[in-house]
Amino acid sequence: MDKGCFKQAWRDTYSKTGLKADLHFHDLRGTAVTMLAEADPRCEIATITGHTQAHAQKILDRYLARTRTLAGSAIAKLDEHRRNKTGA
């Protein structure tokens, strides 16, 4: 599939979703990097997504801390730390 065909397929598919946000195909790649890191931070994300290691890290630096999964994990760890510290 050439680039023009892919762009048209993306536009057609995106329009069928009914989403109003200004999303682009590259947004999916960033989301994929974040989800892969949540599943296994040691995985070779850049190999899967085609990003350079540096770019994949930039995406993680920007978005990973904002995910619900990691936020929940951080809160659980903080709660556990507090319980251990206070003996409660």
Buried (B, 14 or more C-beta within 10 A) or exposed (E): EEEEEEEEEBEEEBEEEEEEEEEEEEEEBBBBBBEBBBEEEEEEBBEEBEBEEEBBBBBBEEBBEEBEEBEEEEEEEEEEEEEEEEEE
